[in-house]
Amino acid sequence: MIESRGTFAPPEIEGTMGQVVGAIDLRLFLRNWRFGYAYREEVESGPRTGLLFFDGAGTAVHKIYGPTRALAPLVADFADEGAAPADFAAAAFVPISEAAAERPDAEIDRAGLVAAWAGLEHTHAFFGLLRRFGVSRLQAIRLAAPDFARAVAPGTARAVLEAVKGGAMPVMVFVGNPGCVQIHSGLVHRVEVMGPWLNVLDPTFSLHLREDRIASAWIVRKPSVNGDIHALELYDANAHNFAQIFGQRLAGESERADWRALVAGIV
C-alpha cells in the first residue's frame, strides 16, 4: 500500500482511462471501479472524510482522505440518494474472474519475443509486446531471462530501500492494483521494518509492503531511445506485479548512473 500527501491536480480522463499528475501521481483504470462511498470520522486534527472506491468484488482500489469541510461539497454534489445502504453492498459484490491460464512456454515464440524486446523504444511499448506474443508479464520476464531479466531474492526490496534512504538518489515507486497505480517520485528517508511489514514513513510518502507476500523479485531491463531502463519488479503468489522501483527520471532523460550501479550490484 502506498500513501501520498498533497494536493490533487485536475484529473485528465479519456474514456475509462485517466491520470492525475502532480504531488499525487495516479494512473486510473476506471472500468474496474464499481462502488464509491463517503466515510466520515473524527481524528486528532478534527473531522475528516474518506472517499472510498471499490471494484466489483468489494476490494479497495483507491482511497482519498481530507478535511470534511473541504470534501463536503463534493460529497453533496455526487451523493446517490437511491443507493442501497452500505451494509447491504456485499450482496452486489461478485468474485473476480480468475486470470486466464498461461500458455505453455513451449508454445511461445521465445526468439521472437526476445528480439522484439530488444527493439523496444519506450517502456510503455512493453504492454503491446505482451499482447503480441500472448504472454503474461511474469511469463515474458521468465522467458526473456537472462537476456533482459534476472531473478533476485525477495529481500532485495528491503536492500534497495535501505540503500537509497537518506541519500541523494531519488526513486520512483509504483504500487498498483487493477483499478489504480499510484507513483511516488523523490527521495526516501525513513525505512522501518515491523514484523512482516516493510515501511517507508516519510512526511509526504508512506509505503507499507508485506515482505512475506513477495513470491518472486526480478531486475528487469528494457531498452529505450534514451538507453536501458532498469526496474526492480515484485510479484505475489498469483503472479500479480504489485510494485516496481526505478531510479527517478523525467520523460526523455537517460537513467541515473547511481541507480544503474545499484541494480548492477544486486546478486
NUMARLUM-372547 format. One record per atom (N, C-alpha, C): residue in three letters; z, y, x. Coordinates in steps of 0.05 Angstrom, whole numbers, plus 5000, padded with zeros to 4 digits. Layout:
N
ALAZYX;...
% end
This chain:
267
MET500049765017;MET500050005000;MET500050255018;ILE498550455010;ILE498350705025;ILE499050935006;GLU500551125017;GLU501351365001;GLU500651605018;SER499351795005;SER498752055018;SER499952285001;ARG500952485014;ARG502052715000;ARG500252955006;GLY499453094985;GLY497653324990;GLY496453414963;THR494453574965;THR493053684942;THR490453534937;PHE489953474911;PHE487453354903;PHE485253564903;ALA483153504917;ALA480653664913;ALA479253574888;PRO477553744877;PRO476053654853;PRO474553394858;PRO474753194841;PRO473352944846;PRO470352974842;GLU468852814856;GLU465952804853;GLU465252534840;ILE464152534816;ILE463652284801;ILE460752264796;GLU459652024801;GLU456951964794;GLU456851684782;GLY456551674755;GLY456651414742;GLY459351294744;THR459551044754;THR462050904756;THR463250934784;MET461951104801;MET462951144828;MET463951424831;GLY465951464848;GLY467051724852;GLY468351754879;GLN468951994887;GLN470552034911;GLN472152294909;VAL474252304924;VAL475852544927;VAL476052584957;VAL475352814967;VAL475252854996;VAL477053095003;GLY478853045022;GLY480753255030;GLY483253135040;ALA485553265036;ALA488053165045;ALA488652895033;ILE487852855008;ILE487852594995;ILE484952504994;ASP484352275006;ASP481652185010;ASP481251914996;LEU479651904976;LEU479351664959;LEU476451594955;ARG475851334952;ARG473351244942;ARG473951084916;LEU472751154894;LEU473451044868;LEU471250864857;PHE472050634846;PHE470250444834;PHE471150414805;LEU470250614788;LEU471450654762;LEU470750434742;ARG468750264747;ARG468150044729;ARG470549854728;ASN472349864747;ASN474649674747;ASN477149814737;TRP476950054726;TRP479250194714;TRP479250134684;ARG481450034673;ARG481449964645;ARG483750104629;PHE486050144641;PHE488350264627;PHE489550484643;GLY490550694629;GLY491950914642;GLY494350994626;TYR496551054640;TYR499051134627;TYR500251364641;ALA501651534626;ALA503351744638;ALA506151654636;TYR507651684659;TYR510351584661;TYR512151804671;ARG514251874656;ARG516052084665;ARG518651974674;GLU519752094696;GLU522352004707;GLU523752244720;GLU526352214723;GLU527952404737;GLU528352324766;VAL527752494785;VAL528252444813;VAL529852674824;GLU530552654850;GLU532352854862;GLU531253134860;SER528653164862;SER527453424861;SER526953524832;GLY527653364812;GLY527253444784;GLY525353254770;PRO524553314746;PRO522853134731;PRO520053114743;ARG519052874744;ARG516252834754;ARG514852634735;THR512252654736;THR510452484720;THR508752314738;GLY508452074731;GLY506551894744;GLY504151834726;LEU501851854737;LEU499451764723;LEU498651494736;LEU498851284720;LEU498651014730;LEU496150884718;PHE494450774735;PHE491850664726;PHE491750364734;PHE490650194716;PHE490649914720;PHE487949794714;ASP487449554726;ASP484949424720;ASP485249244695;GLY483249094688;GLY483348934664;GLY485448714663;ALA486448644687;ALA488548434688;ALA491348554689;GLY491548824689;GLY494148954690;GLY495149004718;THR493348984738;THR494149034766;THR493649324772;ALA495549464784;ALA495249744790;ALA492849794810;VAL491249984804;VAL489050064822;VAL489550334835;HIS491050514821;HIS491650774833;HIS493950904818;LYS495651044833;LYS497951194820;LYS498051474832;ILE498651664815;ILE498951944823;ILE501652044812;TYR503152174830;TYR505752284821;TYR505752584828;GLY506952734810;GLY507253024814;GLY509253144796;PRO510053394800;PRO511953524781;PRO510953514753;THR512653464734;THR511953444706;THR510653704696;ARG511753934705;ARG510754184696;ARG507754224704;ALA506954104726;ALA504254124735;ALA502353934721;LEU503353694715;LEU501653484704;LEU501753484673;ALA503753614661;ALA503953604632;ALA501453694617;PRO500053914626;PRO497653994612;PRO495453784613;LEU495253644636;LEU493253434639;LEU493853204621;VAL496453124619;VAL497252914601;VAL496552984572;ALA497253234565;ALA496653324537;ALA493753314531;ASP492053394550;ASP489153404545;ASP487953134541;PHE489052924555;PHE487752664555;PHE489352454540;ALA491552524527;ALA493152324513;ALA491552194491;ASP491751934489;ASP490451774468;ASP492451704447;GLU492551864426;GLU494551824406;GLU494251554391;GLY491851444392;GLY491351184378;GLY491850944395;ALA492650984420;ALA493050754438;ALA495450584430;ALA495350324436;ALA497550144430;ALA499850214448;PRO502350174439;PRO504650214456;PRO504450064482;ALA505550174503;ALA505350054529;ALA506449774530;ASP508649714514;ASP509849454516;ASP508149234502;PHE505949314488;PHE504149124477;PHE501549094493;ALA501449254515;ALA498949254530;ALA498248984542;ALA500348824549;ALA499748574562;ALA497948394545;ALA497948434519;ALA496248264502;ALA493348324507;ALA492748564518;ALA489948634523;ALA489048564552;PHE490948474568;PHE490148404596;PHE488648144596;VAL486748124614;VAL485147884617;VAL485147804647;PRO485347544653;PRO485347464681;PRO482847554695;ILE483147624720;ILE480847694737;ILE479247434742;SER476647454739;SER474947224745;SER475047154774;GLU475246894780;GLU475246814808;GLU472646884821;ALA472846964846;ALA470447024862;ALA468746784864;ALA466146824864;ALA464246604868;ALA464746474895;ALA464546204895;ALA464946064920;ALA462846134940;GLU463646144965;GLU461646204986;GLU459645974988;ARG457246054995;ARG455145845001;ARG455945715027;PRO455245455030;PRO455845325056;PRO454545475079;ASP455945485101;ASP454945625125;ASP452145525133;ALA451745265129;ALA449145145138;ALA446845255122;GLU447345375098;GLU445145485082;GLU444545775089;ILE446145895106;ILE445746175113;ILE443946195137;ASP442146385136;ASP440446445159;ASP442046605180;ARG443546455196;ARG445346595215;ARG443746765235;ALA441546655245;ALA439946805265;ALA438947065252;GLY438047055227;GLY437147295214;GLY439347485209;LEU441647385201;LEU444047555196;LEU444847705221;VAL445047565243;VAL445847695268;VAL443747895277;ALA441147825274;ALA439048015281;ALA439148265264;ALA439648235238;ALA439848465220;ALA442348635226;TRP444448495233;TRP446948635241;TRP446448805266;ALA444948695285;ALA444348835310;ALA442749085304;GLY441249085282;GLY439549315275;GLY440849525257;LEU443449495251;LEU444849685234;LEU444749965247;GLU444250165230;GLU444250445240;GLU446550605229;HIS447850505207;HIS450150635195;HIS452050415185;THR454650465187;THR456550265178;THR456250205149;HIS455450405132;HIS455250365104;HIS452950165097;ALA451050135115;ALA448849945110;ALA449849655111;PHE452249615119;PHE453349345121;PHE453449205094;PHE454049365073;PHE454149245046;PHE451449135037;GLY449349275044;GLY446649175038;GLY446048925053;LEU447048905078;LEU446548665094;LEU447948425080;LEU450348455070;LEU451748235056;LEU450148135032;ARG449048325016;ARG447548254993;ARG444948105001;ARG443648215021;ARG441148105030;ARG441347805038;PHE443547735052;PHE443847465062;PHE445647295044;GLY446647415022;GLY448247255003;GLY450847145015;VAL452247315030;VAL454747235042;VAL457047415035;SER459447315036;SER461747485032;SER462247635058;ARG464047835057;ARG464647985081;ARG465847815103;LEU467747645095;LEU469047485115;LEU467247265126;GLN465547155109;GLN463646955118;GLN461747075138;ALA460747315133;ALA458947445151;ALA460347495178;ILE462847575178;ILE464247615203;ILE464547355218;ARG465247145204;ARG465546885218;ARG462846805231;LEU460746835215;LEU458146755226;LEU457146935248;ALA457947185248;ALA457047365269;ALA458647345295;ALA460847195294;ALA462447155318;ALA460946955337;PRO461047005363;PRO462447215377;PRO460747465382;ASP458347475372;ASP456547695378;ASP457747965369;PHE458847965344;PHE459748225333;PHE462648215322;ALA463947995325;ALA466747975315;ALA468247775331;ARG470847815333;ARG472647615346;ARG475347615331;ALA476347375327;ALA478947345314;ALA481147425333;VAL483147565322;VAL485547635337;VAL488047555321;ALA490347575333;ALA492847485320;ALA493447675297;PRO494647565275;PRO495547735253;PRO497347965262;GLY498947915283;GLY500748125293;GLY499348355306;THR496648345308;THR495148565320;THR495548825305;ALA495848815278;ALA496249055263;ALA498649215273;ARG500849065277;ARG503249205287;ARG502749305316;ALA501449145332;ALA500949235360;ALA499249485361;VAL497249505344;VAL495549745343;VAL497149995334;LEU498649965313;LEU500150195303;LEU502350285324;GLU503550085337;GLU505550155358;GLU504150295381;ALA501650215387;ALA500250335410;ALA499450625405;VAL498850685380;VAL497850965374;VAL500051145365;LYS502351045357;LYS504451215346;LYS505451425367;GLY505951665357;GLY507051865373;GLY505251975395;GLY502651885395;GLY500851975416;GLY498852165406;ALA496552175420;ALA494452365413;ALA491952225404;MET492251975394;MET489951825385;MET489951805355;PRO488551975341;PRO488451965312;PRO486751725303;VAL487551605280;VAL486151375270;VAL485351425241;MET483751245230;MET483151235202;MET484050965191;VAL485750975171;VAL486850735159;VAL485750715130;PHE484250505125;PHE483150455098;PHE484750235085;VAL485750285061;VAL487150075045;VAL485850075018;GLY485049835009;GLY483549834984;GLY484049604966;ASN483249634940;ASN483249434920;ASN480649464905;PRO480049294886;PRO477449314872;PRO476949584858;GLY478949744853;GLY478549994838;GLY478650244855;CYS479850224880;CYS480250464895;CYS480650394925;VAL479450554942;VAL480050544971;VAL481250814978;GLN483550814991;GLN484851055000;GLN484851065030;ILE484351295041;ILE483851325070;ILE485851535082;HIS487151455103;HIS488751655119;HIS487251705144;SER486951965151;SER485752045176;SER487652225191;GLY488452145215;GLY490252305231;GLY492052145249;LEU494152275258;LEU496052145277;LEU498051975262;VAL499251785276;VAL501451615266;VAL503851675283;HIS506151725270;HIS508551795285;HIS510751595284;ARG511551525260;ARG513951345257;ARG513151075246;VAL513450865262;VAL512950595253;VAL515550435252;GLU516050315229;GLU518550165225;GLU517849895213;VAL519249685223;VAL518949415212;VAL521549345197;MET521249265172;MET523449195155;MET522848925142;GLY524048715153;GLY523348445143;GLY520448395146;PRO519048305125;PRO516248245127;PRO514448495126;TRP515748735121;TRP514148975117;TRP513749125143;LEU511249195148;LEU510549375170;LEU509949645157;ASN511449855165;ASN511350115152;ASN510650335171;VAL509150525161;VAL508850795173;VAL510350985154;LEU512151145165;LEU513851315148;LEU513651605159;ASP511351725155;ASP510851995164;ASP511152185140;PRO511452445145;PRO511852635123;PRO509652635102;THR507152615110;THR505052625090;THR503452365088;PHE504352155101;PHE502951905101;PHE504851675104;SER504651485085;SER506251235087;SER504450995083;LEU505150785098;LEU503750535096;LEU505750315094;HIS505450135075;HIS507249905071;HIS505549655070;LEU505749495092;LEU503949265095;LEU505549015099;ARG505048805083;ARG506448555086;ARG505048395109;GLU506448375132;GLU505248225154;GLU504947935148;ASP506747825131;ASP506547535125;ASP504247475106;ARG502947675096;ARG500547625079;ARG497947655094;ILE498047705120;ILE495647725136;ILE494747445143;ALA492647345131;ALA491747075137;ALA489947075161;SER488447285165;SER486747305189;SER486247595196;ALA485647645221;ALA485147915231;ALA482847895251;TRP481048105250;TRP478648095266;TRP478148375278;ILE477148375303;ILE475948615314;ILE473048595309;VAL471948785293;VAL469148775284;VAL467649005296;ARG465248945307;ARG463549155319;ARG461049185303;LYS460449435295;LYS458049495281;LYS456449705297;PRO453849645302;PRO452249845315;PRO451650085296;SER451050315308;SER450250545292;SER448550725309;VAL447250925297;VAL445651105313;VAL447351275332;ASN449951275327;ASN451851415345;ASN453351235363;GLY452450985366;GLY453750795383;GLY455350595367;ASP456550405381;ASP458150195368;ASP460650315356;ILE461450205332;ILE463850275318;ILE465550025316;HIS468050035325;HIS469849815324;HIS472049855303;ALA472849635289;ALA474949655270;ALA476749405272;LEU479249435266;LEU481049215261;LEU480949165231;GLU480148925223;GLU479948855194;GLU482048635188;LEU483448675166;LEU485548485157;LEU484848355131;TYR485248085129;TYR484547935106;TYR486947765096;ASP487147745069;ASP489247575058;ASP488247285054;ALA489947125042;ALA489246835038;ALA486946795019;ASN486247005003;ASN483946984985;ASN481447114997;ALA481547165023;ALA479247275037;ALA478647565028;HIS480647695017;HIS480347985009;HIS480948155033;ASN479148335039;ASN479448535061;ASN481148765050;PHE483748765056;PHE485448965044;PHE486049195062;ALA485449185087;ALA485949415105;ALA484049405129;GLN483349645138;GLN481749685162;GLN482849915177;ILE482749905204;ILE483650125221;ILE481450185240;PHE480650445242;PHE478650545260;PHE479850765277;GLY478550835299;GLY479151085312;GLY477951305295;GLN479351525292;GLN478351745275;GLN475851865287;ARG473951915270;ARG471552065279;ARG470252185254;LEU468752395258;LEU467252515236;LEU464452395235;ALA463252415212;ALA460452315209;ALA458752435231;GLY457152265244;GLY455352365264;GLY456552365292;GLU459152315294;GLU460452305320;GLU460452025332;SER460752005358;SER461051755371;SER463951665369;GLU464451415374;GLU467151305373;GLU468751415396;ARG471351455391;ARG473151555412;ARG473351345434;ALA473351445459;ALA473551265482;ALA476251135484;ASP478351275476;ASP481051155478;ASP481350935457;TRP480250965433;TRP480350755413;TRP478750515423;ARG476450555434;ARG474750335443;ARG476250185465;ALA477550325483;ALA479050185504;ALA481350035492;LEU482650135472;LEU484949995459;LEU484049735447;VAL481849735431;VAL481049485418;VAL479849295439;ALA478649395460;ALA477549215480;ALA479749065495;GLY482149175496;GLY484349045509;GLY485848845493;ILE485148825467;ILE486548645449;ILE485448355453;VAL487148165458;VAL486247895461;VAL487447715440;
% end
